[in-house]
Amino acid sequence: MRYTKAALLVFGLGLVLGFVVVVGEFSHLERVASIVMAAALALLPAALFADGHGMALFGWIAARLSGKKRAKPRAKSRPAAPRREPPARTAARAPRRKRS
């Protein structure tokens, strides 16, 4: 989140600068504070993208455009399931008794 943090810090700097401009009535710095805040807000989505999966996406695009063929990973073969032995037959059961 380093890019997002940097964009938010620049935005906070613009807010502080804007507060100083309003309180101190420095009219010549109004536009500078406004530009700093607007630039940080405009760069915030790009920073979020870069912090997330953006770099992985750029790497994937670069790999596709490089033209080198990469080896396909082989599918792992699964070992055959062990055979079960049929259960041993039990001795013939005695017939069930009736309930009384």
Backbone hydrogen bonds in HBPLUS format (Angstrom, degrees):
<---DONOR---> <-ACCEPTOR-->    atom                        ^
c    i                          cat <-CA-CA->   ^        H-A-AA   ^      H-
h    n   atom  resd res      DA  || num        DHA   H-A  angle D-A-AA Bond
n    s   type  num  typ     dist DA aas  dist angle  dist       angle   num
A0005-LYS N   A0001-MET O   2.94 MM   4  6.02 158.1  1.99 144.7 151.3     1
A0006-ALA N   A0002-ARG O   3.03 MM   4  6.16 153.8  2.10 139.1 145.9     2
A0007-ALA N   A0003-TYR O   2.95 MM   4  6.20 158.5  2.00 147.7 153.2     3
A0008-LEU N   A0004-THR O   2.91 MM   4  6.15 159.1  1.96 152.0 157.7     4
A0009-LEU N   A0005-LYS O   2.90 MM   4  6.09 148.4  2.00 144.5 153.6     5
A0010-VAL N   A0006-ALA O   2.98 MM   4  6.23 153.7  2.05 147.8 154.3     6
A0011-PHE N   A0007-ALA O   2.99 MM   4  6.22 153.1  2.07 142.4 150.2     7
A0012-GLY N   A0008-LEU O   2.88 MM   4  6.11 155.2  1.94 144.0 150.7     8
A0013-LEU N   A0009-LEU O   2.87 MM   4  6.12 149.0  1.97 142.4 151.1     9
A0014-GLY N   A0010-VAL O   2.96 MM   4  6.26 151.9  2.04 144.5 151.7    10
A0015-LEU N   A0011-PHE O   2.92 MM   4  6.29 147.8  2.02 145.5 155.0    11
A0016-VAL N   A0012-GLY O   2.92 MM   4  6.19 162.7  1.95 152.3 156.0    12
A0017-LEU N   A0013-LEU O   2.87 MM   4  6.04 161.5  1.90 148.1 154.0    13
A0018-GLY N   A0014-GLY O   2.80 MM   4  5.94 152.4  1.88 141.8 149.9    14
A0019-PHE N   A0015-LEU O   2.86 MM   4  6.13 151.3  1.94 147.0 154.9    15
A0020-VAL N   A0016-VAL O   2.92 MM   4  6.19 160.0  1.96 151.6 156.8    16
A0021-VAL N   A0017-LEU O   2.92 MM   4  6.11 153.8  1.99 145.9 153.5    17
A0022-VAL N   A0018-GLY O   2.98 MM   4  6.17 158.5  2.03 147.3 152.2    18
A0023-VAL N   A0019-PHE O   2.93 MM   4  6.07 171.2  1.93 153.5 156.4    19
A0024-GLY N   A0020-VAL O   2.80 MM   4  5.64 158.3  1.85 142.8 150.3    20
A0025-GLU N   A0021-VAL O   2.84 MM   4  5.39 114.3  2.27 129.1 142.1    21
A0026-PHE N   A0021-VAL O   3.10 MM   5  4.94 146.7  2.21 129.4 139.0    22
A0029-LEU N   A0026-PHE O   3.27 MM   3  5.80 159.2  2.32 113.0 118.8    23
A0030-GLU N   A0027-SER O   3.43 MM   3  5.43 164.6  2.45 102.2 106.6    24
A0033-ALA N   A0029-LEU O   3.09 MM   4  6.33 166.4  2.11 155.7 158.0    25
A0034-SER N   A0030-GLU O   3.06 MM   4  6.26 157.1  2.11 147.4 154.2    26
A0035-ILE N   A0031-ARG O   2.90 MM   4  6.06 156.5  1.96 147.4 153.3    27
A0036-VAL N   A0032-VAL O   2.97 MM   4  6.19 160.1  2.01 151.2 156.3    28
A0037-MET N   A0033-ALA O   3.11 MM   4  6.31 164.8  2.13 148.7 152.1    29
A0038-ALA N   A0034-SER O   2.97 MM   4  6.11 163.9  2.00 148.6 153.6    30
A0039-ALA N   A0035-ILE O   2.84 MM   4  5.93 159.4  1.88 149.7 155.4    31
A0040-ALA N   A0036-VAL O   3.10 MM   4  6.23 159.0  2.14 145.1 150.6    32
A0041-LEU N   A0037-MET O   3.01 MM   4  6.23 158.1  2.06 149.1 155.2    33
A0042-ALA N   A0038-ALA O   2.91 MM   4  6.08 146.9  2.02 143.6 153.0    34
A0043-LEU N   A0039-ALA O   2.95 MM   4  6.12 144.5  2.08 143.9 153.1    35
A0044-LEU N   A0040-ALA O   3.04 MM   4  6.06 122.5  2.39 139.3 152.5    36
A0047-ALA N   A0043-LEU O   2.94 MM   4  6.17 150.8  2.03 151.7 160.6    37
A0048-LEU N   A0044-LEU O   2.94 MM   4  6.20 157.7  1.99 153.9 159.5    38
A0049-PHE N   A0045-PRO O   2.97 MM   4  6.16 154.2  2.04 144.6 151.7    39
A0050-ALA N   A0046-ALA O   2.93 MM   4  6.14 157.3  1.99 145.1 151.2    40
A0051-ASP N   A0047-ALA O   2.91 MM   4  6.07 153.2  1.98 148.0 155.2    41
A0052-GLY N   A0048-LEU O   3.03 MM   4  6.12 144.4  2.16 140.0 149.0    42
A0054-GLY N   A0049-PHE O   2.91 MM   5  5.10 131.1  2.15 175.2 161.7    43
A0057-LEU N   A0053-HIS O   3.00 MM   4  6.22 152.5  2.07 148.9 156.9    44
A0058-PHE N   A0054-GLY O   2.92 MM   4  6.22 156.6  1.97 150.0 156.2    45
A0059-GLY N   A0055-MET O   2.98 MM   4  6.18 152.8  2.06 142.3 149.6    46
A0060-TRP N   A0056-ALA O   2.94 MM   4  6.18 151.3  2.02 144.1 151.8    47
A0061-ILE N   A0057-LEU O   2.95 MM   4  6.22 161.4  1.98 152.6 157.0    48
A0062-ALA N   A0058-PHE O   2.93 MM   4  6.10 159.5  1.98 146.4 152.4    49
A0063-ALA N   A0059-GLY O   2.92 MM   4  6.09 151.0  2.00 142.9 150.8    50
A0064-ARG N   A0060-TRP O   3.01 MM   4  6.27 151.7  2.09 145.6 153.1    51
A0065-LEU N   A0061-ILE O   2.97 MM   4  6.19 151.5  2.05 148.0 155.9    52
A0066-SER N   A0062-ALA O   3.00 MM   4  5.99 126.4  2.29 140.1 152.3    53
